[in-house]
Amino acid sequence: MKLSIVIVNYNVKYFLEQALLAVRKAAKGLAVEVFVVDNNSVDDSVQMLREKFPEVKLMANSQNLGFSKANNQAIAQAKGEYVLLLNPDTVIREDSLSAPLAFMDAHPEAGGLGVKMIDGKGCFLPESKRGFPSPEVAFYKAFGLSKLFPKSTRFNRYHLGYLSADETHEIEVLSGAYMLLRKSVLEQIGYLDEAFFMYGEDIDLSYRVVQAGYKNYYFAGTTIIHYKGESTKKGSLNYVKTFYNAMIIFAQKHFGGPQAGLYVGMLRAAIYFRASLTLLANWSKRLFPLLLDALLIFIGLFLLKDIWANLRFDDPDYFKPSLIYFNYPLYIGIWLTTAFFRGVYDQKLKAGQLVSGFALGSLLIAAVYGFLPSHLRASRMLIVLGTIWAIGSSWSWRYLLALLGKGPLEQGQQLHNVVILGSLSESERVQRLLYKARVQNNLIGTVAPSESEADFKQFLGAIYQLEELVQIYKIKEIIFCAKDLRAEQIIYWMNRLGPEVAYKIVAEDSLSIVGSNSKNSAGDLYTLELGFKIAETMAKRNKRLLDLSSSFIFLLFSPILAWSCASPLGFIANAWAVFWGQKSWLGYAKGDSKLQHLPKLRPSVLSPADSLPQLPDEEHSLHRINLFYAKDYYWSEDARLIWENWRKLGRKKQPAQSRSQPLPSTQKQD
């Protein structure tokens, strides 16, 4: 056996499918065995593997053992001369196995090898080649000097930025996304250190390879796609903590004396420093739009006050100071709150959401206006003019960003232009997938995968004209049909066209179209599989808002309302639990063995099954009820169920659903 490939999977079914199809192509003519170790995924990865990849040696764990332990499970059984540790969110070229193996055969001093990696936008990934994180190197990385001086031999030794990405080099650290190792070396130095749960294990293993007298190489003779972002979001606090804690484990293991203490202290400081930067960046991204809206609205209201005072009352000092110090902050607070709950500050925003968000705020202001004492009631015309200004100012700056290709505002039905690169039959299949998955785009046409197939009555052009077609038709997304194209061709065009275009790949016979527009975020996916509305940001916010507002009202009027429930004390206890977010009024019915496949919800007092008659004695009944609740969720349905099951709001816990007795048999018993 020449090569054993080990892939550890955790809930990335669609990327795993694409990775294995690419491996299947690259492995032709080679003596290869493939292991997939699944760390207790709940996305049906195991079922997909058994159905589509019977040749794979599957090891299904009952819990998430982490990257190192899972890899070691397969390495222990591997029979290959070489072992390749490969991420599931990768796509390898047809020569990404044969060419590195030939290089390793020709270089007996090589203990390990990594390859050139690009992300889903075609950009080179600097972690393809790295140096050891010595205290000095780690300091420069942790405090951002490596980014400020990317070509410096001193400040960027971590990513070896001074070495050409297009040439093969001896390096120190390999990436765990593609790590080709001699099995004999692994037997000599030991497998992955299981003290590392995620991150750091590749650095540790690379270090031990070099310590044993072997060399690690960066091999530029082939390129793979590494989508990244599928396991841990790079912009998260969890990533910062996990990554630098892994560095601490590495330092404590390999450095001794005062050097280790200094290194660990520096890394701990880096954790707090980078965590602070991450928090600041995340909060600034979230708060900037809200603060900018507040500022613009206040400026507008301040100017409108003087304009209206002059026009209507011919007195610039007509309005009292309380207008600025009380009314305007109240109005702005209400507008921003209703805008928030309408999704104005979400990642994607439609103009209708913005208008309705501020309009709802104005209705609420009008309602509050009537309860204010007379000396705090300002002109109602200021509320009307303020509404117009709030909508106009908030929309204007978002529209300007949209014109620059940034910001969350979606420009109505201005869909981005897409082409499909593949045969007519595959193109038609992709179009059906897009239609069934309800993906909206402006499909310009199909590009032929070769010049010989280019019938210009049916195709926009041939693959060699792709660059010109992208410019002429202002293409923003290309969907590659892997059945008709070599991975080498796909990677070539991603490199050539660059990150201004989004790329997706549809594998042969796959029902999903996969890509990634950022190395720091989870991949993009078009699939026919069921989507859950309850997992959407707006739905989760509305559900929590209903819980919060209803529990507040219930507690406020509990002396009256509690006695209408079967358990008054239980009603008050549940209302407090819902108010503080420990429970929700509505959730899944208990007794469903497949709940792990649905989006997580808080423990609940009621379920949709409470309004149904006794369930039939079928194993999947409860799951179907929960499935449709998650799929078609709407807050008004929760409100209806609360009303219909009012007397049950005081129960301590949701009971297991009762089932009706089986129908009597019409057959005679023996």
Buried (B, 14 or more C-beta within 10 A) or exposed (E): EBBBBBBBBBBBBBBBBBBBBBBBBBBEEEEBBBBBBBBBBBBEBBEBBEEBBEEBBBBBBEEBBBBBBBBBBBBEEBEBBBBBBBBBBBBBBBBBBBBBBEBBEEBEEBBBBBBBBBBBBBBBBBBBBBBBBBBEBBBBBBBEBBBEBEEBEEBBBBBBBBBEBEEBBBBBBBBBBBBBBBBEBBEBBEBBBBBBBBBBBBBBBBBBBBEEEBBBBBBBBBBBBBBBBBBBBBBEBEBBBBBBBBBBBBBBBBBEEEEBEBBBEBBBBBBEBBBEEBEEEEEEEEEEBBEBBBEBBBEBBEEBBEEBBEEEEEEEEBBEEEBBEBBBEBBBEBBBBBBBBBBBBBEEBBBEBBBBBBBBBBEBBEEEBEEEEEEBEBBEEBBEBBBEBBBEBBBEBBEEBBEEEEBBBBEEEEBEBBBBBBBBEBBEBBBEBBEEBEBEBBBBBBBBBEEEBBEEEEBBBBBEBBEEBBEEBEBBBBBBBBBBBBBEBBBBBBBEBEBEBBBBBBBBEBBBBBBBBBBEBBBBBBBEEEEBBBBBEBBBBBBBEBBBEBBEEBBEEBEEBBEEBEBBEBBBBBBBBBBEEEBBBBBBBBBBEEBEBBBEBBEBBBBBBBEEEEBEEEEEBBBEBBBEBBBEBEBEBBBEBBEEBBEBBBBEEBEEBEBEEEEEEEEEEE
